[in-house]
Amino acid sequence: MNKFLITLATIVAFALSSVAYADVKISGFLQQIAGMGDDVDGGLTYKFNRFSFGADTTTDNGWTVGGSFAAEFGNMAGGNMSGYLPTSNSMYIQTDAATITIGSAADAVTGLVPRVGNMVPGGGHDAGYQFLFDAGSLAANGVAYAEAYYAMANNRINVALPSINGFSVQATYTPDMGVNSSSGIGRASDANSGSHGETTHVAVAYSGEMDGMSYSIGVGSINGNSQASQLQAAGSSTNNDLAAIAAAVKVTMGNMAFGIHAYDNGDSFGASTDAVKAKESGYTVMATYNMGNITVGAGIAHQELVRGTKAQSTATTLTSADAGNVREDNITMIGIGYNMGGGVSTYIQLNNMDHTDGDHATDEADPQVLFAGISLGF
C-alpha cells in the first residue's frame, strides 16, 4: 500500500511539474449606495460588488491565449450570480487576424456602440442605481433605456477584427439568449424559456479626431429566433423573430463631452397574430464637464413600449391600460462625481422620473430619487 501511494504521488508530481501556468491577475470592486426620495423606499444597498481573475499566456506559435472570471452576486444571501456584465466567464484567443472570445461575455453591439447612458456621474441610468429604489418602469424589456439584451453575459462566441484606420468590426453568435452567467452548466433544451433563441450581433464603430475634437460612432444590429412557446397566447400565435438596432455618437472637446444613443427593438417581443402590433424604442442624451478630480453631468432619457395583443395576454404585471396603449418612462438627471485617488470615487445623483401606462385614468407614482455612493477598485 505504501509503495502504491509513493508511486501515485510521484506520478502526480511529474504531471504537475509539466504544466505551464499563466500569470494571474486579481482585481475587484466594492461599492455602497445610499438612496432616498419621494414615492420610493430609501435605504442602503450595493451593486457591482465583485472579484475578478484574469490570466494570459503566449503559445508556441505566437498566439495570446487568456481568460477571465468575474463574479458579481446580486443576492449575497442566496449566492445568485448576476446574468449581466461585469459578471463574466470566458476565454479568448488573439491572433493577427482576429480575437475570438468564447464564454459568458459581451456581445458586439454592447462592446462597440458607445455607452452614452453611463456618462453622468453615478453611472447615469446605465448602471441602474436609481432603479434599486424605484421599480416603477413600465416601458422596459430587460435593461432600461437600452436595446434588447444589452450587457447580458450570454454564453457565446465573439469575433473581433483588428482595428484599421479607426474602424472596428465585431460579430457575435449566441446559441440561446436564455443561457447566461447566472445559468447552470447544463444545456438540456428548455422550450419554456422566455428569451429569444439563436441570435447574431453585428456592430461597426469608428473613432477619430478633427480640429481638437475626438469622437466615436457606433451602430449595431441584433437578429435572432423568436421567444419560446411559453410566451404564446395559449399556443395559438407565432412569436416574432428578434430584430433590433442601436446607434450612438459620443464627442469630446477639451473638458466637455456630449453623447446621444438611440435604439429600436421593433416588434421583437410581439407575435405575428397581434391585432395590435408590439413596439419598443428609446433614446438618451447626456453631457459632462470635467474639472480635474471633479466631474459634473446632466442627461435625459426616454423609452416607450406598446405591448401588443399577445404580450398583454401573457403579461404577469397587468395594468388597466389596453394592449395598444403607449407605456412611457422619462428620466432627467444631474450628477457630481469626485475622484479621491487611490482607486476611491464618490458621486451623488438626483433623478426625476415620470411613468405612464397611457391610460389617463391611472395615477402612477413619479418619484424623485437622490442617491450617493462610494466605491473602491482594487
C-alpha positions in Angstrom: 0.0 0.0 0.0 2.8 2.4 0.9 4.6 1.6 -2.4 1.4 2.3 -4.3 0.9 5.7 -2.5 4.6 6.7 -3.2 4.2 5.7 -6.9 1.0 7.7 -7.2 2.5 10.8 -5.5 5.5 10.6 -7.9 3.3 10.4 -11.0 1.2 13.4 -9.8 4.3 15.4 -9.0 5.7 14.8 -12.5 2.4 15.6 -14.1 2.0 18.9 -12.3 5.6 19.9 -13.0 5.0 19.6 -16.7 2.1 22.1 -16.7 2.9 25.7 -17.6 0.8 28.2 -15.7 -0.2 31.7 -17.0 0.4 34.7 -14.9 -2.7 35.5 -12.8 -4.1 39.0 -12.1 -6.6 39.5 -9.4 -8.9 42.6 -9.1 -12.1 43.6 -7.6 -14.7 46.3 -6.9 -16.5 47.4 -3.7 -19.4 49.9 -3.5 -22.0 51.1 -1.1 -25.0 53.2 -2.1 -27.5 55.3 -0.1 -30.7 56.4 -1.6 -33.9 58.3 -0.7 -36.7 60.2 -2.3 -40.4 60.8 -2.9 -42.6 57.8 -3.6 -39.7 55.3 -3.0 -38.3 53.3 -0.2 -34.8 54.6 0.6 -32.0 52.8 2.3 -28.5 51.3 1.9 -27.6 48.8 -0.8 -24.8 47.8 -3.2 -24.3 46.9 -6.8 -21.4 45.5 -9.0 -19.5 44.3 -5.9 -17.3 41.6 -7.4 -14.0 39.9 -7.7 -12.2 39.1 -10.9 -9.4 36.7 -12.0 -7.6 37.1 -15.3 -4.7 35.3 -16.9 -3.0 35.2 -20.3 0.0 33.4 -21.9 1.7 33.1 -25.3 1.6 29.8 -27.1 4.5 28.3 -29.1 3.0 29.7 -32.4 2.8 33.3 -31.0 -0.9 33.4 -30.2 -2.0 35.1 -27.0 -4.5 32.9 -25.1 -6.2 34.2 -22.0 -9.3 34.3 -20.0 -11.1 36.0 -17.1 -13.7 35.2 -14.5 -15.7 38.0 -12.8 -18.4 37.2 -10.2 -21.0 39.7 -9.0 -23.5 38.3 -6.6 -26.8 40.2 -6.9 -28.1 38.4 -3.8 -25.3 37.7 -1.3 -27.7 35.7 0.9 -28.8 33.4 -2.0 -25.4 33.3 -3.7 -27.0 34.1 -7.0 -24.7 35.4 -9.7 -25.8 38.2 -12.0 -26.7 37.4 -15.5 -25.3 40.7 -16.7 -21.9 42.2 -17.1 -19.5 42.8 -15.5 -20.1 39.2 -14.4 -18.4 37.0 -17.0 -16.6 33.7 -17.5 -14.7 33.5 -20.8 -11.5 32.6 -22.7 -10.0 34.3 -25.8 -7.5 33.6 -28.5 -5.8 36.6 -30.0 -4.1 36.2 -33.4 -3.0 38.7 -36.1 -6.3 38.0 -37.9 -8.8 38.3 -35.1 -9.6 37.9 -31.4 -12.0 35.1 -30.7 -13.8 35.1 -27.3 -15.8 32.1 -26.1 -18.0 32.0 -23.0 -20.2 34.4 -20.9 -19.0 37.7 -22.4 -20.1 40.9 -24.0 -21.7 40.9 -27.5 -20.6 43.0 -30.4 -23.3 45.7 -30.0 -22.7 46.1 -26.3 -18.9 46.3 -26.9 -18.8 48.7 -29.9 -21.8 51.1 -29.7 -20.6 54.0 -27.4 -22.3 53.8 -24.0 -23.8 57.3 -23.6 -26.1 56.2 -20.7 -23.2 56.0 -18.2 -21.8 59.4 -18.7 -23.4 61.3 -15.9 -21.6 60.7 -12.5 -23.3 58.0 -10.6 -23.5 55.7 -13.6 -26.2 57.8 -15.4 -29.0 55.3 -15.9 -26.8 52.7 -17.4 -25.6 51.5 -14.0 -29.2 51.5 -12.8 -28.6 52.6 -9.2 -31.8 54.7 -9.2 -33.8 51.6 -10.2 -32.7 49.9 -7.0 -35.1 52.4 -5.2 -37.7 52.9 -8.0 -39.2 49.7 -9.5 -41.9 51.6 -11.4 -40.6 51.4 -15.0 -43.3 50.5 -17.5 -41.6 50.5 -20.9 -38.5 48.2 -20.5 -37.7 44.7 -21.7 -34.6 43.9 -19.7 -32.2 46.8 -19.1 -34.0 50.2 -19.1 -33.3 52.7 -21.9 -31.3 50.2 -23.9 -31.6 47.7 -26.8 -32.7 44.2 -26.2 -30.4 42.0 -24.1 -27.9 44.9 -23.6 -25.0 44.0 -21.4 -26.3 40.4 -20.8 -23.4 38.0 -20.3 -24.8 35.2 -22.5 -22.7 32.1 -23.5 -21.5 33.0 -26.9 -18.7 33.3 -29.5 -17.5 36.8 -30.4 -15.1 37.6 -33.2 -13.3 41.0 -33.1 -11.3 42.0 -36.2 -8.2 44.2 -35.7 -9.0 48.0 -35.8 -7.9 49.6 -39.1 -7.7 53.3 -39.6 -10.1 53.9 -36.7 -12.7 51.3 -37.9 -13.6 48.3 -35.6 -15.9 45.4 -36.5 -17.2 42.6 -34.3 -19.7 39.8 -34.8 -21.3 37.5 -32.2 -23.1 34.2 -32.3 -25.3 33.2 -29.3 -27.0 29.8 -29.4 -29.6 30.7 -26.8 -30.3 34.1 -25.3 -31.8 32.3 -22.2 -28.3 31.0 -21.2 -26.0 33.4 -19.4 -23.7 33.8 -16.5 -26.5 33.1 -14.0 -27.5 29.8 -15.6 -26.2 26.4 -14.6 -23.8 24.5 -16.7 -26.4 22.0 -18.1 -27.5 22.6 -21.6 -30.7 20.5 -21.9 -33.2 22.2 -24.1 -35.8 24.4 -22.3 -38.8 25.1 -24.5 -40.3 27.3 -21.8 -37.5 29.9 -21.8 -38.9 33.4 -22.0 -35.9 34.5 -24.0 -35.2 34.5 -27.8 -33.2 31.7 -29.3 -30.3 31.7 -31.7 -29.0 35.3 -32.1 -26.4 37.2 -34.0 -25.0 40.6 -33.2 -23.0 42.7 -35.7 -21.5 46.1 -35.0 -19.2 48.6 -36.6 -17.5 51.5 -34.9 -15.3 54.4 -35.9 -13.1 56.6 -33.7 -11.3 59.7 -34.9 -10.1 63.3 -34.3 -10.8 66.5 -36.0 -10.0 70.1 -35.1 -9.3 69.4 -31.5 -12.4 67.2 -31.2 -12.4 63.4 -30.7 -15.4 61.3 -31.5 -16.7 57.8 -31.5 -19.6 56.5 -33.6 -21.1 53.0 -33.4 -24.0 51.2 -35.0 -25.2 47.6 -34.4 -27.9 45.2 -35.3 -29.3 42.2 -33.4 -31.2 39.4 -35.2 -32.4 36.1 -33.8 -35.1 33.5 -33.5 -38.3 34.1 -31.7 -39.2 33.7 -28.0 -40.1 30.3 -26.8 -43.6 28.8 -27.0 -44.3 29.6 -23.3 -45.0 33.2 -24.3 -47.5 32.4 -27.0 -51.1 33.1 -26.3 -52.5 29.6 -25.5 -50.2 28.2 -28.2 -52.3 30.0 -30.9 -49.7 32.5 -32.0 -46.3 32.6 -33.6 -43.8 34.8 -31.8 -41.8 37.3 -33.8 -38.1 37.0 -34.5 -35.7 39.2 -32.7 -34.7 42.3 -34.8 -33.3 45.3 -33.1 -30.8 48.2 -33.9 -28.8 50.6 -31.8 -26.6 53.5 -32.6 -24.7 56.2 -30.7 -22.3 59.1 -31.1 -20.0 60.5 -28.4 -18.0 63.7 -28.9 -15.3 65.1 -26.6 -14.0 68.7 -26.9 -11.5 69.6 -24.2 -13.1 69.2 -20.9 -16.6 68.7 -22.3 -18.3 65.6 -23.6 -21.6 65.0 -25.3 -23.4 61.9 -26.4 -26.6 60.6 -27.9 -27.8 57.0 -28.1 -30.9 55.5 -29.7 -32.4 52.1 -30.1 -35.4 50.4 -31.6 -36.5 46.8 -30.7 -39.4 47.0 -33.2 -41.9 44.2 -32.7 -39.3 41.7 -31.3 -41.5 41.0 -28.2 -44.7 40.6 -30.1 -46.4 37.9 -32.3 -47.4 37.6 -35.9 -51.1 37.2 -34.9 -51.1 40.5 -33.0 -54.1 42.7 -33.8 -52.2 45.5 -32.0 -48.5 45.4 -33.0 -45.8 45.5 -30.4 -43.3 48.3 -30.4 -40.4 49.4 -28.3 -37.8 52.2 -28.7 -35.9 54.9 -26.8 -33.1 57.5 -26.7 -30.6 59.0 -24.3 -28.8 62.4 -24.4 -26.1 63.2 -21.9 -23.3 65.8 -21.4 -20.4 66.1 -18.8 -17.8 68.7 -17.9 -14.5 67.6 -16.3 -12.6 69.8 -13.8 -9.7 67.6 -12.8 -10.9 65.3 -10.0 -14.5 66.7 -10.2 -16.9 65.8 -13.0 -20.4 67.3 -13.4 -23.0 66.0 -15.8 -26.7 66.1 -16.8 -28.9 63.9 -19.0 -32.3 63.0 -20.2 -33.7 59.7 -21.4 -37.0 58.4 -22.9 -38.3 54.9 -23.5 -41.7 53.8 -24.8 -43.4 50.4 -25.3 -46.5 49.1 -26.8 -47.2 45.6 -25.5 -49.2 44.2 -28.4 -52.1 41.8 -28.2 -50.0 38.6 -27.3 -47.7 40.3 -24.8 -50.7 41.8 -23.0 -52.5 38.4 -22.8 -49.4 36.7 -21.3 -48.2 39.6 -19.0 -47.9 38.8 -15.3 -48.0 42.5 -14.4 -51.2 43.9 -15.9 -52.4 47.5 -15.6 -55.7 48.9 -16.6 -54.2 50.1 -19.9 -55.1 48.3 -23.1 -52.6 46.4 -25.3 -52.2 49.3 -27.7 -51.5 52.0 -25.1 -48.1 53.6 -25.3 -46.3 53.0 -22.0 -43.6 55.6 -21.4 -40.8 56.3 -19.0 -38.9 59.6 -18.8 -35.9 60.4 -16.7 -33.8 63.6 -16.1 -30.7 63.6 -14.0 -27.8 65.7 -12.8 -24.8 64.3 -11.0 -21.5 65.2 -9.5 -18.5 62.9 -9.1 -15.3 63.2 -7.2 -12.2 61.1 -7.8 -10.4 60.9 -4.4 -7.5 59.0 -5.8 -6.2 55.6 -4.7 -9.0 53.8 -6.6 -11.7 55.6 -4.5 -14.5 57.5 -6.2 -17.7 59.2 -4.8 -20.8 60.6 -6.5 -24.2 62.0 -5.9 -27.0 62.0 -8.4 -30.5 63.4 -8.5 -33.2 61.9 -10.7 -36.7 63.0 -11.7 -38.8 60.2 -13.2 -42.1 60.1 -14.9 -44.0 56.9 -15.7 -47.3 56.5 -17.6 -49.2 53.4 -18.9 -51.0 55.5 -21.5 -54.3 55.4 -19.5 -55.3 58.9 -18.2 -57.4 57.3 -15.5 -54.3 55.7 -13.9 -52.4 57.6 -11.3 -48.8 56.4 -11.5 -46.1 57.4 -9.0 -43.5 59.8 -10.5 -40.6 59.5 -8.0 -37.7 61.8 -7.3 -34.6 59.8 -6.3 -31.5 61.1 -4.7 -28.6 58.6 -4.2 -25.0 58.8 -3.3 -22.2 56.2 -3.3 -18.6 55.5 -2.6 -16.6 52.8 -4.5 -13.2 51.2 -4.3 -11.5 49.5 -7.2 -8.5 47.2 -6.5 
